[in-house]
Amino acid sequence: MGLLAIASAKGSPGVTTSAMLFAALWPRPSILVECDPAGGDVALRMPGADGEPLDSNPGLLNLVAAGRKSLYADLVRQHTEKIVGGLDVLTGMTTPEQAAGLGQWNVLGALFAELPGTDTVVDLGRIGAETPQNAILASASAVVLVVDTVPSNVVHLRERLRRVSDGLGGEAGAPVHVVVVAPPKRSRAVAEIRDAIAQSQTPVEAVHHLAHDTTGAGFFLGQVVGSPARTALVRSAQPIVDALAARTAGAFVPADRGTATAADADVEVSS
């Protein structure tokens, strides 16, 4: 029952791949949710568990439509699909225009953070000072900002941390982790980014190195051939996931101890 929010401040450093990877490696039951207003990628990348293309209809927009008066945990599960490998996914919007009518981001954040017996990994895409999906950050148990080693993108990351840190995790103060996507041998560049963030006195709990690995990333582009566990991407991700899972363990409640019924998990939606 924790919510891990994953986002970027600039560019396309691999937020969706990171979200899929972390959800797949998560040690507790998890669901991947696409909340990127620019449009979701999972249905375009990955086949379903049966090898057939995913159907975007059960996704986020239809969840909101079905829960016009109230949203509850069972309704979320009714709108998820399994991708190859067995991960449960709530697919996102297909076009940016669809995000204009979705005005319930804060309600969705609270809902995803309270799914009984399930942690939620949410792909927020690129966040800005006033992007609508920022509202979900207030329900996060932990926040991950993904960045590459391009200097301008690192500057944008530092500025974004300063501008939105008050909303990250709300009053509970969710920890913020930075994941730097860089080739395995670029550890010095990652260390330099870590030092730059520390010198700017931005509120970051840890800076991690996630390997830029086209072979490993291919598994999250539907190219499921071979063993992903042997790739540099997965090997570098495992200690990051372990640290995040340990940090959010306190927010998790097993299903038999959590809210088990739709009525108990009900979230009112303002009309």
C-alpha positions as CSV (number, residue, x, y, z in Angstrom):
1,M,0.0,0.0,0.0
2,G,2.8,2.4,-0.9
3,L,3.2,4.6,-3.9
4,L,6.5,5.0,-5.7
5,A,6.3,8.0,-8.1
6,I,8.8,8.1,-11.0
7,A,9.3,11.1,-13.1
8,S,11.8,13.3,-15.0
9,A,12.4,17.0,-15.1
10,K,13.6,17.3,-18.6
11,G,14.1,15.2,-21.8
12,S,13.4,11.5,-22.1
13,P,16.0,9.7,-19.9
14,G,14.0,6.5,-19.6
15,V,11.2,7.1,-17.1
16,T,8.8,4.5,-18.5
17,T,11.6,1.9,-18.8
18,S,12.7,2.6,-15.2
19,A,9.1,2.4,-13.9
20,M,8.5,-0.9,-15.7
21,L,11.9,-2.2,-14.5
22,F,11.3,-1.2,-10.8
23,A,7.8,-2.6,-10.8
24,A,9.0,-5.9,-12.3
25,L,11.8,-6.3,-9.7
26,W,9.6,-5.0,-6.8
27,P,9.8,-7.6,-3.9
28,R,6.1,-7.1,-2.9
29,P,2.9,-7.3,-5.0
30,S,2.9,-4.3,-7.3
31,I,0.9,-2.6,-10.1
32,L,2.4,-0.3,-12.7
33,V,0.3,2.8,-13.4
34,E,0.8,5.1,-16.3
35,C,0.0,8.7,-15.4
36,D,2.0,10.6,-18.0
37,P,-0.3,13.2,-19.6
38,A,1.8,13.1,-22.7
39,G,0.5,9.6,-23.4
40,G,1.3,6.1,-22.3
41,D,3.9,3.8,-23.9
42,V,3.3,0.4,-22.3
43,A,0.5,-0.7,-24.6
44,L,2.6,0.3,-27.6
45,R,5.7,-1.5,-26.3
46,M,4.6,-4.7,-24.6
47,P,2.4,-7.6,-25.5
48,G,-0.1,-9.0,-23.1
49,A,0.6,-12.2,-21.1
50,D,-1.0,-14.2,-23.9
51,G,1.2,-12.6,-26.5
52,E,-1.5,-10.5,-28.0
53,P,-1.5,-6.7,-28.1
54,L,-2.8,-4.9,-25.0
55,D,-6.2,-3.3,-25.1
56,S,-5.9,0.4,-24.0
57,N,-9.6,0.5,-23.2
58,P,-9.4,-0.9,-19.7
59,G,-6.9,1.8,-18.8
60,L,-6.7,5.0,-16.8
61,L,-9.4,7.0,-18.7
62,N,-11.9,4.2,-18.4
63,L,-11.1,3.8,-14.7
64,V,-12.0,7.4,-14.1
65,A,-15.1,7.1,-16.3
66,A,-16.3,4.0,-14.4
67,G,-15.7,5.7,-11.1
68,R,-17.5,8.9,-11.8
69,K,-19.1,8.9,-8.4
70,S,-16.5,6.9,-6.4
71,L,-13.3,5.1,-7.0
72,Y,-12.3,2.0,-5.2
73,A,-9.6,-0.7,-5.2
74,D,-11.6,-3.4,-6.9
75,L,-12.3,-1.0,-9.8
76,V,-8.6,-0.5,-10.3
77,R,-8.0,-4.2,-10.6
78,Q,-10.8,-4.5,-13.1
79,H,-9.0,-2.0,-15.4
80,T,-5.5,-3.6,-15.2
81,E,-4.0,-6.0,-17.7
82,K,-1.0,-8.4,-17.4
83,I,1.9,-7.9,-19.7
84,V,4.3,-10.6,-20.8
85,G,6.2,-11.6,-17.6
86,G,3.1,-11.3,-15.4
87,L,3.3,-7.6,-14.3
88,D,-0.1,-5.9,-13.7
89,V,-0.4,-2.6,-15.6
90,L,-3.0,0.1,-15.7
91,T,-2.3,1.7,-19.1
92,G,-2.3,5.4,-19.6
93,M,-3.8,7.9,-22.0
94,T,-3.0,7.4,-25.7
95,T,-2.8,11.2,-26.6
96,P,-2.0,14.4,-24.7
97,E,-5.4,15.8,-25.5
98,Q,-7.1,13.1,-23.4
99,A,-5.4,14.5,-20.3
100,A,-7.3,17.8,-20.5
101,G,-10.5,16.3,-19.1
102,L,-8.8,14.4,-16.3
103,G,-9.1,16.6,-13.3
104,Q,-8.9,14.1,-10.5
105,W,-5.2,13.6,-10.1
106,N,-5.2,14.1,-6.3
107,V,-8.0,11.5,-5.9
108,L,-6.1,9.0,-8.1
109,G,-3.0,9.5,-6.0
110,A,-4.8,8.7,-2.8
111,L,-6.5,5.7,-4.4
112,F,-3.2,4.2,-5.8
113,A,-1.5,4.7,-2.4
114,E,-4.1,2.7,-0.6
115,L,-4.6,-0.4,-2.7
116,P,-4.9,-3.3,-0.3
117,G,-1.9,-5.6,-0.3
118,T,-0.3,-3.9,-3.3
119,D,2.3,-1.3,-3.9
120,T,1.9,1.0,-6.9
121,V,4.7,2.2,-9.2
122,V,3.4,5.3,-11.0
123,D,5.0,6.6,-14.2
124,L,4.4,10.4,-14.1
125,G,6.5,11.2,-17.2
126,R,8.0,14.7,-17.3
127,I,6.9,17.0,-14.5
128,G,7.1,20.8,-14.4
129,A,6.2,23.5,-11.9
130,E,2.5,23.2,-12.8
131,T,2.0,19.9,-14.5
132,P,-1.3,18.3,-13.4
133,Q,0.2,15.0,-12.4
134,N,2.2,16.8,-9.6
135,A,-0.9,16.3,-7.4
136,I,-0.1,12.5,-7.2
137,L,3.3,13.4,-5.5
138,A,1.4,14.3,-2.3
139,S,0.4,10.7,-1.9
140,A,3.9,9.2,-2.6
141,S,5.8,7.1,-0.2
142,A,8.9,7.8,-2.2
143,V,9.8,9.8,-5.3
144,V,12.4,8.9,-8.0
145,L,13.6,11.5,-10.4
146,V,15.3,10.1,-13.5
147,V,18.0,12.0,-15.3
148,D,20.8,11.4,-17.8
149,T,24.3,12.9,-17.8
150,V,23.5,15.8,-20.2
151,P,24.5,18.9,-18.3
152,S,21.4,21.0,-19.2
153,N,19.2,18.2,-18.0
154,V,21.0,18.0,-14.7
155,V,20.5,21.8,-14.3
156,H,16.8,21.3,-15.0
157,L,16.7,18.5,-12.4
158,R,18.2,20.8,-9.7
159,E,15.8,23.6,-10.5
160,R,12.8,21.3,-10.5
161,L,13.8,19.9,-7.1
162,R,13.9,23.4,-5.7
163,R,10.6,24.4,-7.2
164,V,8.4,21.4,-6.3
165,S,10.1,19.9,-3.2
166,D,7.3,21.3,-1.0
167,G,4.8,19.1,-2.8
168,L,6.9,16.0,-2.9
169,G,5.3,13.6,-0.6
170,G,3.1,16.2,1.1
171,E,3.3,16.7,4.8
172,A,4.8,13.2,5.4
173,G,7.9,14.3,3.5
174,A,8.4,11.4,1.1
175,P,12.2,10.8,0.4
176,V,13.4,11.8,-3.0
177,H,15.9,9.6,-4.9
178,V,17.7,10.6,-8.1
179,V,18.5,7.9,-10.6
180,V,21.2,8.8,-13.1
181,V,21.0,6.8,-16.4
182,A,24.6,6.4,-17.6
183,P,26.8,3.8,-19.2
184,P,28.3,1.4,-16.6
185,K,31.8,2.9,-16.9
186,R,30.5,6.5,-16.4
187,S,30.5,6.2,-12.6
188,R,32.7,9.4,-12.4
189,A,29.9,11.4,-14.1
190,V,27.4,10.0,-11.7
191,A,29.6,11.0,-8.8
192,E,29.9,14.5,-10.2
193,I,26.1,14.8,-10.4
194,R,25.8,13.6,-6.9
195,D,28.3,16.2,-5.7
196,A,26.5,19.0,-7.7
197,I,23.2,18.1,-6.1
198,A,24.7,18.0,-2.7
199,Q,26.3,21.4,-3.2
200,S,23.0,22.9,-4.3
201,Q,21.5,21.7,-0.9
202,T,18.5,20.2,-2.6
203,P,16.5,17.6,-0.6
204,V,17.7,14.3,-2.0
205,E,18.1,11.1,0.0
206,A,20.3,9.3,-2.4
207,V,21.7,9.4,-6.0
208,H,21.9,6.1,-7.8
209,H,23.6,4.8,-11.0
210,L,21.3,2.9,-13.4
211,A,23.2,1.4,-16.3
212,H,22.4,2.7,-19.8
213,D,22.1,-0.7,-21.4
214,T,20.3,-1.2,-24.8
215,T,20.2,-4.9,-24.4
216,G,18.5,-4.7,-21.0
217,A,16.2,-1.9,-22.1
218,G,15.1,-4.1,-25.1
219,F,13.2,-6.4,-22.7
220,F,11.0,-3.4,-21.8
221,L,10.4,-2.7,-25.5
222,G,8.8,-6.0,-26.1
223,Q,12.1,-7.7,-27.2
224,V,11.9,-10.5,-24.7
225,V,14.7,-12.8,-25.9
226,G,17.2,-14.3,-23.5
227,S,17.5,-13.6,-19.7
228,P,17.0,-10.0,-18.5
229,A,18.5,-10.9,-15.1
230,R,22.0,-11.1,-16.8
231,T,21.9,-7.6,-18.2
232,A,23.7,-4.7,-16.8
233,L,20.4,-2.8,-16.6
234,V,18.8,-5.3,-14.2
235,R,21.9,-5.9,-12.2
236,S,22.3,-2.2,-11.6
237,A,18.6,-1.7,-10.8
238,Q,18.3,-4.4,-8.2
239,P,20.2,-2.6,-5.4
240,I,18.2,0.6,-6.2
241,V,14.9,-1.3,-5.9
242,D,16.0,-3.0,-2.7
243,A,16.8,0.4,-1.2
244,L,13.4,1.9,-2.3
245,A,11.5,-1.1,-1.2
246,A,13.1,-1.0,2.2
247,R,12.4,2.7,2.5
248,T,8.7,2.2,1.7
249,A,8.1,-1.0,3.6
250,G,6.3,0.9,6.4
251,A,3.6,2.0,4.1
252,F,2.7,-1.6,3.0
253,V,-0.1,-3.5,4.6
254,P,-0.8,-7.1,3.6
255,A,-4.2,-7.7,2.0
256,D,-5.6,-9.7,4.9
257,R,-4.8,-6.8,7.3
258,G,-5.7,-4.0,4.9
259,T,-8.9,-2.8,3.3
260,A,-10.5,-5.8,1.6
261,T,-13.8,-4.6,0.3
262,A,-14.8,-2.1,-2.4
263,A,-17.0,-0.2,0.1
264,D,-14.2,0.2,2.6
265,A,-11.8,1.4,0.0
266,D,-14.2,3.9,-1.5
267,V,-12.9,7.3,-2.5
268,E,-15.4,10.0,-3.2
269,V,-15.1,11.9,-6.4
270,S,-16.2,15.5,-6.7
271,S,-18.6,16.2,-9.5
